[in-house]
Amino acid sequence: MGSETDMVRQSQALDSDKQTLVYANYKFISVTETIRNTKNDFRKMEDEMDRLATNMAVITNFRARISATLQDERITKLAGIHALLRKLQFLLELPSCLTKCVELGAYRQALHYQGRARAIKISLKTLLECVRQCIFGCFGLQQVQVDCHFLRLYLWHFMADEELVHLLLDLVVASAALRCPDPLPMEPSVVEVICECG
């Protein structure tokens, strides 16, 4: 009877060990499957990272090309504005040139300068179109105000229609204000003081 009880206990102990082994085996199988799935997930993630790196390289390339194109357009616009400003500089120097010509008796030269003065109207219209194509910061708008006020002081002498000069210069300032995201124009009295000092 004692050996029979021993055998039952040993059998129960073996059953318990067997259940523990089966449970451990299931855990091991579960961990193995998790590792296999993780390995597959990492492979997928590596593939996705490679695709992402390729897409980022393509995006960077497009961005560089777009930036270069925009930079070329800006340079072209700025060169056009620079050329226009050189022409307008002639207009600012025109009164002194005409006075010298008259004093020296160089009437042909004075007529030549007067003929160029007819270009004032065309130049102001061109300036207006250039301003309509630009975007101005706050200080850019204020500089346009000063420039237009300065031109207003001198250009009317060379035009038969003074009102046209004032109208075109007002349009230039208004267009610059429209092309400025945060317009903060100077007070007219401040613009006058700046032009008197210049």
Backbone as a chain_set.jsonl record, in Angstrom:
{"seq": "MGSETDMVRQSQALDSDKQTLVYANYKFISVTETIRNTKNDFRKMEDEMDRLATNMAVITNFRARISATLQDERITKLAGIHALLRKLQFLLELPSCLTKCVELGAYRQALHYQGRARAIKISLKTLLECVRQCIFGCFGLQQVQVDCHFLRLYLWHFMADEELVHLLLDLVVASAALRCPDPLPMEPSVVEVICECG", "coords": {"N": [[0.815, -1.175, 0.0], [1.965, 1.187, 0.765], [3.826, 1.484, -1.253], [2.204, 1.817, -3.351], [0.945, 4.278, -2.837], [3.141, 5.886, -3.022], [3.691, 5.642, -5.704], [1.428, 6.86, -6.813], [1.795, 9.455, -5.899], [4.197, 10.064, -7.212], [3.338, 9.82, -9.811], [1.47, 11.892, -9.911], [3.218, 13.991, -9.471], [4.763, 13.797, -11.767], [2.78, 14.335, -13.675], [2.26, 16.983, -13.009], [4.781, 18.126, -13.542], [4.828, 17.588, -16.241], [2.695, 19.226, -17.154], [3.766, 21.707, -16.49], [5.982, 21.732, -18.193], [4.659, 21.665, -20.683], [3.293, 24.099, -20.552], [5.504, 25.834, -20.394], [6.623, 25.24, -22.852], [4.637, 26.213, -24.587], [4.854, 28.922, -23.932], [7.446, 29.333, -24.842], [7.117, 28.81, -27.571], [5.338, 30.872, -28.159], [6.954, 33.12, -27.605], [8.926, 32.681, -29.521], [7.421, 32.962, -31.872], [6.711, 35.636, -31.567], [9.231, 36.845, -31.737], [9.89, 36.114, -34.36], [7.839, 37.487, -35.741], [8.505, 40.092, -34.993], [10.982, 40.296, -36.218], [10.165, 40.164, -38.89], [8.618, 42.475, -38.915], [10.627, 44.363, -38.48], [12.075, 44.034, -40.838], [10.158, 44.914, -42.681], [9.954, 47.529, -41.738], [12.538, 48.441, -42.258], [12.493, 48.341, -45.054], [10.505, 50.265, -45.499], [11.803, 52.503, -44.389], [13.928, 52.724, -46.176], [12.507, 53.37, -48.501], [11.419, 55.784, -47.596], [13.779, 57.278, -47.265], [14.602, 57.404, -49.928], [12.43, 58.835, -51.039], [12.725, 61.221, -49.574], [15.152, 62.094, -50.606], [14.392, 62.605, -53.252], [12.494, 64.638, -52.804], [14.167, 66.583, -51.668], [15.782, 67.126, -53.853], [13.881, 68.189, -55.689], [13.131, 70.444, -54.188], [15.523, 71.887, -54.172], [15.782, 72.443, -56.912], [13.482, 73.993, -57.349], [14.021, 76.15, -55.617], [16.301, 77.181, -56.868], [15.201, 77.983, -59.305], [13.338, 79.927, -58.443], [15.14, 81.693, -57.281], [16.574, 82.527, -59.534], [14.517, 83.877, -60.879], [13.997, 85.926, -59.038], [16.444, 87.277, -59.095], [16.431, 88.162, -61.738], [14.206, 89.881, -61.67], [15.122, 91.737, -59.776], [17.33, 92.764, -61.142], [16.046, 94.035, -63.26], [14.626, 95.991, -61.857], [16.78, 97.397, -60.808], [17.931, 98.444, -63.154], [15.847, 100.12, -63.935], [15.84, 101.922, -61.793], [18.301, 103.164, -62.238], [17.679, 104.556, -64.553], [15.756, 106.26, -63.521], [17.369, 107.739, -61.864], [18.681, 109.37, -63.642], [16.572, 111.062, -64.213], [16.336, 112.436, -61.834], [18.658, 113.884, -61.88], [18.23, 115.508, -64.004], [17.164, 118.257, -63.827], [19.43, 119.829, -63.011], [21.168, 119.28, -65.133], [19.781, 120.392, -67.336], [19.753, 123.087, -66.575], [22.513, 123.67, -66.612], [23.012, 123.283, -69.353], [21.488, 125.336, -70.519], [22.75, 127.568, -69.39], [25.264, 127.342, -70.57], [24.602, 127.694, -73.174], [24.01, 125.527, -74.721], [21.746, 124.587, -76.433], [20.764, 122.576, -78.064], [21.549, 120.273, -76.74], [20.017, 120.65, -74.436], [17.456, 120.36, -75.52], [17.644, 117.729, -76.242], [17.795, 116.534, -73.711], [15.272, 117.298, -72.839], [13.669, 115.855, -74.551], [14.218, 113.351, -73.616], [12.948, 113.617, -71.262], [10.347, 113.151, -71.836], [10.164, 110.532, -71.552], [9.66, 110.163, -68.937], [7.015, 109.686, -68.185], [6.592, 107.139, -69.254], [8.55, 105.767, -67.843], [7.62, 106.019, -65.213], [5.271, 104.563, -65.386], [6.359, 102.08, -65.908], [7.786, 101.689, -63.547], [5.609, 101.453, -61.837], [4.506, 99.02, -62.745], [6.62, 97.3, -62.116], [6.616, 97.486, -59.333], [4.177, 96.326, -58.829], [4.79, 93.69, -59.225], [6.399, 92.868, -57.204], [7.088, 91.905, -53.774], [6.848, 93.581, -50.773], [8.562, 94.413, -47.772], [7.971, 95.976, -44.587], [9.851, 98.109, -44.336], [10.657, 98.348, -46.963], [8.327, 99.318, -48.177], [8.2, 101.815, -46.9], [10.517, 102.958, -47.958], [9.799, 103.163, -50.636], [7.783, 105.047, -50.346], [9.321, 107.333, -49.6], [11.001, 107.598, -51.857], [9.108, 108.079, -53.899], [7.956, 110.453, -52.991], [10.16, 112.153, -53.164], [10.606, 112.072, -55.934], [8.226, 113.268, -56.691], [8.669, 115.882, -55.907], [10.376, 116.89, -57.882], [9.879, 115.936, -60.522], [7.553, 117.01, -61.698], [8.205, 119.379, -62.923], [8.992, 118.784, -65.46], [6.95, 117.85, -66.918], [4.022, 118.272, -68.832], [1.586, 117.693, -67.785], [1.035, 117.913, -64.656], [-0.611, 116.713, -62.79], [-0.794, 114.103, -63.694], [1.726, 113.05, -63.106], [1.637, 113.137, -60.284], [-0.544, 111.419, -59.857], [0.409, 108.949, -60.937], [2.599, 108.471, -59.218], [1.25, 108.282, -56.787], [-0.172, 105.949, -57.292], [1.944, 104.131, -57.442], [2.869, 104.084, -54.776], [0.516, 103.188, -53.509], [0.237, 100.663, -54.705], [2.553, 99.414, -53.765], [1.908, 99.331, -51.057], [-0.227, 97.55, -51.129], [1.157, 95.274, -51.842], [2.513, 94.576, -49.626], [2.797, 92.531, -46.863], [2.521, 93.287, -44.131], [1.708, 96.228, -43.899], [3.102, 99.271, -42.879], [2.964, 102.289, -43.184], [4.882, 105.365, -43.374], [4.297, 108.463, -41.691], [3.124, 111.276, -43.545], [4.371, 113.719, -42.873], [6.807, 112.901, -41.769], [7.995, 111.721, -43.992], [8.319, 113.999, -45.588], [10.191, 115.444, -44.07], [12.407, 113.734, -44.225], [12.957, 113.855, -46.989], [13.578, 116.548, -47.264], [15.934, 116.689, -45.822], [17.561, 115.132, -47.38]], "CA": [[0.0, 0.0, 0.0], [2.882, 2.321, 0.824], [4.46, 1.694, -2.556], [1.145, 2.291, -4.246], [0.785, 5.705, -2.536], [4.345, 6.516, -3.585], [3.534, 5.661, -7.158], [0.405, 7.856, -7.129], [2.442, 10.755, -5.716], [5.161, 10.254, -8.301], [2.547, 10.023, -11.033], [0.939, 13.254, -9.845], [4.361, 14.901, -9.652], [5.108, 13.743, -13.194], [1.726, 15.07, -14.394], [2.487, 18.409, -12.742], [5.975, 18.501, -14.316], [4.44, 17.554, -17.656], [1.907, 20.436, -17.41], [4.702, 22.834, -16.437], [6.755, 21.674, -19.443], [3.768, 22.037, -21.787], [3.066, 25.541, -20.419], [6.769, 26.472, -20.756], [6.778, 25.04, -24.288], [3.737, 27.184, -25.238], [5.464, 30.242, -23.765], [8.601, 29.375, -25.731], [6.577, 28.917, -28.937], [4.788, 32.217, -28.27], [8.095, 34.044, -27.692], [9.56, 32.436, -30.823], [6.569, 33.599, -32.882], [6.844, 37.092, -31.39], [10.543, 37.216, -32.294], [9.785, 35.983, -35.809], [7.008, 38.616, -36.208], [9.295, 41.31, -34.815], [11.988, 40.27, -37.272], [9.46, 40.536, -40.118], [8.257, 43.889, -38.797], [11.843, 45.148, -38.696], [12.375, 44.002, -42.279], [9.212, 45.834, -43.322], [10.314, 48.882, -41.345], [13.743, 48.791, -43.012], [12.062, 48.646, -46.42], [9.814, 51.556, -45.473], [12.817, 53.534, -44.155], [14.642, 52.9, -47.449], [11.604, 54.134, -49.38], [11.358, 57.141, -47.06], [15.048, 57.946, -47.596], [14.555, 57.692, -51.365], [11.469, 59.929, -51.225], [13.321, 62.447, -49.033], [16.16, 62.544, -51.567], [13.662, 63.185, -54.383], [11.926, 65.909, -52.336], [15.278, 67.532, -51.53], [16.184, 67.496, -55.212], [12.849, 69.101, -56.205], [13.223, 71.693, -53.448], [16.706, 72.613, -54.658], [15.49, 72.959, -58.255], [12.499, 75.081, -57.21], [14.719, 77.294, -55.023], [17.162, 77.757, -57.896], [14.339, 78.666, -60.268], [12.825, 81.142, -57.809], [16.265, 82.613, -57.109], [16.832, 83.116, -60.852], [13.448, 84.841, -61.157], [14.216, 87.093, -58.172], [17.602, 88.016, -59.606], [15.993, 88.841, -62.956], [13.355, 91.004, -61.267], [15.948, 92.751, -59.135], [18.133, 93.41, -62.173], [15.143, 94.945, -63.959], [14.358, 97.141, -60.976], [18.025, 98.175, -60.74], [18.039, 99.206, -64.403], [14.839, 101.181, -63.874], [16.302, 102.938, -60.847], [19.353, 103.953, -62.901], [17.007, 105.5, -65.454], [15.122, 107.287, -62.699], [18.421, 108.603, -61.346], [18.85, 110.403, -64.666], [15.495, 112.032, -64.07], [16.624, 113.287, -60.694], [19.758, 114.774, -62.251], [17.81, 116.269, -65.177], [17.086, 119.716, -63.648], [20.761, 120.457, -63.018], [21.707, 119.146, -66.497], [19.119, 121.384, -68.182], [20.231, 124.406, -66.16], [23.873, 123.818, -67.15], [22.933, 123.421, -70.809], [20.975, 126.677, -70.833], [23.804, 128.518, -69.025], [26.349, 127.223, -71.538], [24.074, 127.948, -74.503], [23.917, 124.241, -75.428], [20.294, 124.391, -76.53], [20.477, 121.244, -78.643], [21.668, 119.304, -75.649], [18.858, 120.86, -73.573], [16.316, 119.729, -76.198], [17.857, 116.277, -76.133], [17.371, 116.162, -72.363], [13.824, 117.462, -72.735], [13.089, 114.694, -75.234], [14.304, 112.221, -72.694], [11.985, 113.854, -70.187], [9.069, 112.53, -72.23], [10.219, 109.143, -71.07], [9.26, 110.126, -67.523], [5.708, 109.037, -68.076], [6.783, 105.703, -69.512], [9.333, 105.226, -66.724], [6.763, 105.901, -64.032], [4.365, 103.429, -65.607], [7.183, 100.878, -65.754], [8.007, 101.553, -62.106], [4.351, 100.954, -61.278], [4.393, 97.59, -63.064], [7.634, 96.582, -61.323], [6.134, 97.44, -57.948], [3.065, 95.365, -58.78], [5.323, 92.332, -59.317], [7.262, 92.611, -56.048], [6.51, 91.847, -52.441], [7.63, 94.501, -49.97], [8.504, 94.417, -46.321], [7.561, 97.274, -44.03], [10.841, 99.125, -44.661], [10.604, 98.536, -48.41], [7.193, 100.214, -48.425], [8.582, 103.156, -46.464], [11.486, 103.487, -48.924], [9.018, 103.552, -51.82], [7.142, 106.32, -50.007], [10.327, 108.398, -49.651], [11.42, 107.765, -53.256], [8.022, 108.703, -54.669], [7.818, 111.848, -52.562], [11.296, 112.86, -53.737], [10.307, 112.237, -57.363], [7.109, 114.213, -56.791], [9.203, 117.233, -55.739], [11.154, 117.363, -59.029], [9.456, 115.496, -61.851], [6.449, 117.773, -62.265], [8.77, 120.469, -63.722], [9.288, 118.334, -66.813], [5.75, 117.27, -67.509], [2.944, 119.227, -69.096], [0.465, 117.315, -66.924], [1.548, 117.686, -63.304], [-1.532, 115.8, -62.106], [-0.468, 112.739, -64.112], [2.887, 112.637, -62.315], [1.172, 112.86, -58.928], [-1.396, 110.232, -59.901], [1.248, 107.752, -61.124], [3.375, 108.243, -57.992], [0.297, 107.788, -55.784], [-0.453, 104.55, -57.634], [3.125, 103.335, -57.077], [2.846, 103.904, -53.313], [-0.643, 102.347, -53.17], [0.536, 99.284, -55.12], [3.538, 98.871, -52.817], [1.191, 99.028, -49.813], [-1.005, 96.331, -51.367], [2.086, 94.159, -51.986], [3.232, 94.461, -48.352], [1.964, 91.751, -45.946], [2.264, 94.06, -42.908], [2.033, 97.61, -44.251], [3.197, 100.265, -41.817], [3.498, 103.45, -43.888], [5.327, 106.507, -42.574], [3.46, 109.649, -41.732], [3.588, 112.187, -44.6], [5.281, 114.734, -42.331], [8.119, 112.274, -41.62], [8.53, 111.571, -45.358], [8.748, 115.323, -46.016], [11.428, 115.788, -43.369], [13.493, 112.909, -44.801], [13.284, 114.369, -48.319], [14.221, 117.862, -47.089], [17.298, 116.456, -45.348], [18.315, 114.475, -48.443]], "C": [[0.866, 1.25, 0.0], [3.503, 2.572, -0.526], [3.442, 2.199, -3.558], [0.936, 3.791, -4.053], [1.96, 6.474, -3.11], [4.212, 6.673, -5.088], [2.521, 6.715, -7.575], [1.013, 9.241, -7.009], [3.411, 11.06, -6.847], [4.442, 10.51, -9.624], [1.982, 11.436, -11.062], [2.052, 14.284, -10.071], [4.772, 14.927, -11.118], [4.067, 14.492, -14.033], [1.923, 16.583, -14.231], [3.699, 18.91, -13.533], [5.66, 18.556, -15.805], [3.65, 18.812, -18.021], [2.811, 21.672, -17.425], [5.521, 22.892, -17.72], [5.91, 22.104, -20.642], [3.536, 23.548, -21.761], [4.323, 26.306, -20.853], [6.994, 26.369, -22.261], [5.889, 26.03, -25.05], [4.306, 28.599, -25.13], [6.645, 30.398, -24.726], [8.155, 29.54, -27.188], [6.039, 30.327, -29.164], [5.91, 33.25, -28.411], [8.778, 33.891, -29.044], [8.751, 33.096, -31.936], [6.661, 35.124, -32.793], [8.161, 37.581, -31.983], [10.504, 37.156, -33.817], [8.976, 37.149, -36.388], [7.767, 39.936, -36.109], [10.348, 41.419, -35.899], [11.352, 40.685, -38.602], [9.077, 42.018, -40.095], [9.471, 44.777, -39.032], [12.237, 45.167, -40.169], [11.462, 44.963, -43.034], [9.58, 47.284, -43.011], [11.577, 49.337, -42.085], [13.395, 49.134, -44.457], [11.375, 50.008, -46.489], [10.794, 52.704, -45.238], [13.628, 53.788, -45.425], [13.802, 53.702, -48.426], [11.509, 55.585, -48.928], [12.623, 57.917, -47.396], [15.082, 58.314, -49.08], [13.614, 58.857, -51.649], [12.022, 61.254, -50.715], [14.378, 62.994, -49.999], [15.491, 63.197, -52.781], [13.089, 64.545, -54.0], [13.015, 66.969, -52.218], [15.736, 68.017, -52.896], [15.186, 68.48, -55.821], [12.933, 70.459, -55.524], [14.398, 72.525, -53.941], [16.44, 73.211, -56.036], [14.503, 74.118, -58.195], [13.171, 76.324, -56.64], [15.604, 77.979, -56.061], [16.34, 78.535, -58.914], [13.816, 79.975, -59.688], [13.937, 82.171, -57.629], [16.592, 83.293, -58.434], [15.784, 84.172, -61.187], [13.623, 86.099, -60.311], [15.367, 87.94, -58.691], [17.214, 88.785, -60.857], [15.129, 90.051, -62.609], [14.183, 92.122, -60.65], [16.829, 93.482, -60.146], [17.283, 94.404, -62.97], [14.847, 96.191, -63.138], [15.602, 98.023, -60.871], [18.198, 99.028, -61.997], [17.049, 100.371, -64.41], [15.274, 102.285, -62.923], [17.436, 103.776, -61.427], [18.736, 104.978, -63.851], [16.352, 106.622, -64.66], [16.162, 108.226, -62.084], [18.716, 109.717, -62.349], [17.787, 111.481, -64.505], [15.746, 112.967, -62.894], [17.742, 114.286, -61.005], [19.379, 115.706, -63.395], [17.723, 117.771, -64.938], [18.45, 120.389, -63.697], [21.394, 120.374, -64.401], [21.093, 120.195, -67.423], [19.604, 122.797, -67.857], [21.624, 124.673, -66.713], [23.848, 124.062, -68.642], [22.478, 124.826, -71.208], [22.053, 127.721, -70.531], [24.94, 128.515, -70.041], [25.897, 127.503, -72.971], [23.967, 126.682, -75.343], [22.451, 123.859, -75.541], [19.928, 123.041, -77.144], [20.528, 120.164, -77.566], [20.472, 119.412, -74.705], [17.611, 120.22, -74.19], [16.417, 118.2, -76.123], [17.397, 115.791, -74.76], [15.86, 116.278, -72.205], [13.108, 116.303, -73.428], [13.133, 113.458, -74.351], [13.3, 112.382, -71.55], [10.617, 113.28, -70.539], [8.999, 111.088, -71.756], [9.81, 109.029, -69.607], [7.958, 109.361, -67.351], [5.839, 107.528, -68.263], [7.539, 105.061, -68.35], [8.482, 105.05, -65.478], [5.769, 104.745, -64.179], [5.118, 102.106, -65.45], [7.467, 100.623, -64.273], [6.767, 100.967, -61.432], [4.204, 99.456, -61.538], [5.416, 96.761, -62.289], [7.182, 96.435, -59.879], [5.017, 96.418, -57.82], [3.54, 93.915, -58.828], [6.177, 91.947, -58.115], [6.434, 92.446, -54.782], [7.427, 92.677, -51.549], [7.476, 94.206, -48.492], [8.104, 95.812, -45.873], [8.535, 98.381, -44.442], [10.913, 99.371, -46.167], [9.487, 99.488, -48.803], [7.557, 101.646, -48.042], [9.603, 103.782, -47.415], [10.786, 103.919, -50.207], [8.313, 104.883, -51.556], [8.121, 107.488, -50.153], [10.73, 108.669, -51.096], [10.348, 108.491, -54.069], [7.816, 110.159, -54.266], [8.949, 112.69, -53.166], [11.084, 113.108, -55.236], [9.204, 113.268, -57.577], [7.613, 115.661, -56.711], [9.84, 117.782, -57.022], [10.571, 117.046, -60.398], [8.392, 116.387, -62.48], [6.953, 118.922, -63.135], [8.904, 120.083, -65.201], [8.083, 117.74, -67.524], [4.715, 118.368, -67.717], [1.779, 118.966, -68.146], [0.993, 116.926, -65.545], [0.691, 116.679, -62.55], [-1.218, 114.343, -62.457], [0.724, 112.208, -63.313], [2.433, 112.265, -60.903], [0.31, 111.595, -58.872], [-0.56, 108.959, -60.02], [2.059, 107.452, -59.857], [2.475, 107.765, -56.858], [-0.033, 106.319, -56.028], [0.716, 103.646, -57.259], [3.107, 103.051, -55.577], [1.684, 102.99, -52.91], [-0.389, 100.891, -53.548], [1.545, 98.647, -54.185], [2.867, 98.506, -51.505], [0.365, 97.75, -49.958], [-0.106, 95.098, -51.424], [2.924, 93.952, -50.724], [2.345, 93.701, -47.364], [1.594, 92.508, -44.666], [2.583, 95.524, -43.171], [2.024, 98.532, -43.026], [3.799, 101.518, -42.45], [3.932, 104.551, -42.918], [4.316, 107.633, -42.697], [4.0, 110.587, -42.816], [4.565, 113.249, -44.09], [6.693, 114.172, -42.155], [8.782, 112.118, -42.989], [9.052, 112.923, -45.847], [10.059, 115.73, -45.372], [12.604, 115.018, -43.948], [13.906, 113.483, -46.147], [13.943, 115.749, -48.237], [15.663, 117.7, -46.652], [18.177, 115.885, -46.45], [18.666, 115.47, -49.473]], "O": [[0.558, 2.239, -0.665], [3.696, 3.722, -0.922], [3.78, 2.919, -4.498], [0.765, 4.508, -5.038], [1.797, 7.581, -3.623], [4.574, 7.7, -5.661], [2.72, 7.397, -8.581], [0.804, 10.101, -7.865], [3.441, 12.173, -7.372], [4.886, 11.313, -10.443], [2.006, 12.102, -12.097], [1.866, 15.293, -10.753], [5.097, 15.99, -11.647], [4.416, 15.196, -14.981], [1.774, 17.352, -15.18], [3.654, 19.989, -14.125], [6.14, 19.425, -16.533], [3.892, 19.408, -19.07], [2.647, 22.565, -18.257], [5.733, 23.97, -18.276], [6.39, 22.827, -21.515], [3.575, 24.206, -22.8], [4.235, 27.294, -21.581], [7.5, 27.306, -22.878], [6.325, 26.621, -26.038], [4.258, 29.377, -26.084], [6.825, 31.448, -25.343], [8.744, 30.314, -27.941], [6.252, 30.914, -30.225], [5.822, 34.152, -29.245], [9.169, 34.889, -29.649], [9.317, 33.715, -32.837], [6.686, 35.814, -33.812], [8.2, 38.613, -32.654], [11.026, 38.046, -34.488], [9.366, 37.736, -37.398], [7.694, 40.782, -37.0], [10.585, 42.5, -36.439], [11.936, 41.467, -39.353], [9.192, 42.722, -41.099], [9.376, 45.81, -39.695], [12.678, 46.192, -40.687], [11.905, 45.719, -43.898], [9.53, 48.153, -43.882], [11.671, 50.495, -42.493], [13.926, 50.091, -45.022], [11.619, 50.8, -47.399], [10.635, 53.773, -45.827], [13.977, 54.93, -45.721], [14.305, 54.601, -49.099], [11.515, 56.504, -49.747], [12.551, 59.087, -47.77], [15.533, 59.399, -49.447], [13.956, 59.764, -52.408], [11.818, 62.294, -51.341], [14.486, 64.206, -50.188], [15.963, 64.22, -53.279], [13.181, 65.498, -54.773], [12.817, 68.117, -52.616], [16.044, 69.197, -53.069], [15.586, 69.488, -56.404], [12.824, 71.498, -56.176], [14.274, 73.739, -54.109], [16.822, 74.35, -56.305], [14.665, 75.111, -58.905], [12.927, 77.433, -57.117], [15.654, 79.207, -56.129], [16.736, 79.621, -59.337], [13.843, 81.009, -60.354], [13.716, 83.37, -57.801], [16.857, 84.495, -58.466], [16.114, 85.235, -61.714], [13.425, 87.211, -60.801], [15.281, 89.168, -58.725], [17.619, 89.935, -61.028], [15.299, 91.124, -63.188], [13.984, 93.299, -60.952], [17.049, 94.686, -60.02], [17.752, 95.49, -63.313], [14.821, 97.304, -63.663], [15.497, 99.249, -60.847], [18.57, 100.198, -61.91], [17.382, 101.474, -64.841], [15.092, 103.465, -63.222], [17.529, 104.97, -61.143], [19.201, 106.114, -63.946], [16.382, 107.784, -65.065], [15.86, 109.389, -61.814], [18.969, 110.859, -61.966], [18.072, 112.67, -64.644], [15.409, 114.149, -62.95], [17.769, 115.391, -60.463], [20.144, 116.613, -63.723], [18.182, 118.526, -65.796], [18.609, 121.416, -64.358], [22.091, 121.303, -64.809], [21.805, 120.819, -68.209], [19.835, 123.604, -68.757], [21.898, 125.76, -67.221], [24.56, 124.926, -69.153], [23.03, 125.425, -72.131], [22.254, 128.65, -71.312], [25.514, 129.563, -70.339], [26.723, 127.545, -73.883], [23.844, 126.765, -76.565], [21.968, 122.954, -74.862], [18.913, 122.44, -76.791], [19.677, 119.277, -77.495], [19.964, 118.398, -74.225], [16.806, 119.613, -73.484], [15.421, 117.493, -75.965], [16.705, 114.779, -74.646], [15.236, 115.463, -71.525], [12.074, 115.829, -72.957], [12.215, 112.638, -74.342], [12.863, 111.399, -70.951], [9.824, 112.96, -69.654], [7.924, 110.514, -71.586], [9.634, 107.924, -69.094], [7.831, 108.501, -66.479], [5.259, 106.746, -67.51], [7.213, 103.953, -67.923], [8.606, 104.051, -64.769], [5.47, 104.042, -63.214], [4.578, 101.134, -64.923], [7.397, 99.487, -63.805], [6.869, 100.096, -60.568], [3.817, 98.707, -60.641], [5.116, 95.648, -61.856], [7.349, 95.375, -59.276], [4.924, 95.72, -56.81], [2.776, 93.006, -58.506], [6.631, 90.806, -58.024], [5.255, 92.797, -54.728], [8.645, 92.496, -51.567], [6.41, 93.805, -48.023], [7.922, 96.713, -46.692], [8.11, 99.462, -44.849], [11.2, 100.488, -46.597], [9.671, 100.359, -49.654], [7.253, 102.583, -48.781], [9.568, 104.988, -47.657], [11.148, 104.936, -50.799], [8.251, 105.743, -52.435], [7.79, 108.509, -50.756], [10.795, 109.823, -51.521], [10.651, 109.407, -54.833], [7.532, 111.004, -55.114], [8.717, 113.809, -53.624], [11.345, 114.2, -55.741], [9.247, 114.046, -58.531], [7.063, 116.553, -57.358], [9.849, 118.994, -57.236], [10.756, 117.817, -61.34], [8.346, 116.501, -63.705], [6.217, 119.402, -63.998], [8.925, 120.946, -66.078], [8.208, 117.19, -68.618], [4.558, 119.266, -66.89], [1.072, 119.891, -67.748], [1.349, 115.773, -65.299], [1.205, 115.884, -61.763], [-1.36, 113.455, -61.616], [0.727, 111.051, -62.892], [2.797, 111.208, -60.387], [0.429, 110.799, -57.941], [-0.79, 107.996, -59.288], [2.186, 106.29, -59.47], [2.888, 106.932, -56.052], [-0.159, 105.539, -55.084], [0.508, 102.52, -56.807], [3.307, 101.912, -55.155], [1.854, 102.113, -52.063], [-0.756, 99.984, -52.801], [1.419, 97.471, -53.843], [3.206, 97.491, -50.897], [0.268, 96.96, -49.018], [-0.547, 93.997, -51.094], [3.926, 93.237, -50.75], [1.249, 94.166, -47.048], [0.472, 92.38, -44.174], [3.615, 96.02, -42.72], [1.067, 98.559, -42.252], [4.988, 101.791, -42.285], [3.424, 104.656, -41.802], [3.582, 107.733, -43.68], [5.215, 110.683, -42.99], [5.489, 113.634, -44.808], [7.672, 114.887, -42.368], [9.982, 112.353, -43.133], [10.119, 112.985, -46.458], [10.936, 116.291, -46.029], [13.681, 115.582, -44.142], [15.101, 113.59, -46.422], [14.788, 116.075, -49.071], [16.526, 118.478, -47.058], [19.386, 116.114, -46.469], [19.308, 115.13, -50.467]]}, "num_chains": 1, "name": "protein.A"}
